[in-house]
Amino acid sequence: MDSASGAGPSDPSDGAGPSSATAAGGSAEGGGPSAAAAPSRYESQKRRDWNTFLQYLKNHKPPLTLARCSGAHVIEFLKYLDQFGKTKVHVAACPYFGCLSPPAPCACTLRQAWGSLDALIGRLRAAYEENGGCPESNPFGARAVRIYLREVRESQAKARGIPYEKKKRKRPTAAAPNVSAATTSQLADCGGGGGGSTGGTVSAATAPTTTTV
């Protein structure tokens, strides 16, 4: 994700790799048992994201506690991260609006890419519950946050000329017609064979009213 720059706090979405403390700890152990139990890159990134969000709440004016955090505060946090973004999002008045590969630079602002924000929310949502939060009151899973992410995706897709296609498609069920065709074929074979024993049995069972006077 886009990394942080300037004097502000580090961008929690920076996924360049494990933290320096983790890397140093692993090399210091020299392949010992603790090095094998070192957290994965995802876990390290999730811990950094969580610590950055807690620091954001602490620096918030007025300060916020995690218990009072809502989906609106999460959206404020995502907008705050835009200042550390590295993704060019063209405004409607820009001549390169909707252009996938602009031929020249422009003055449009840099923002966090939708994919980075979506991955960040996924990590923070898991970290919230891992740190004792109730899934029913998880602010990172609030409906307002999902709507905001969808709006960011749609607006950035138009501004950057990136088409997002739905990949989920219902496949037609072909099993039922095949079974029906096979059953029809079997019944036709049984009814058409007058010389075999099976054909005689089926005809006798299906035509009980045939009598000889």
Secondary structure, DSSP 8 states (H G I E B T S, - for coil): -----TTS---TT--SSS-HHHHHHHHHHTS-HHHHT---HHHHHHHHHHHHHHHHHHHSSS---GGG--HHHHHHHHHHHGGG--EE---TTSTTTT-SS-SS-----EE--HHHHHHHHHHHHHHHHHTT--GGG-GGG-HHHHHHHHHHHHHHHHHHT-------------HHHHHHHHHHHHHHHHHH-SSSHHHHHHHHHH-TT----
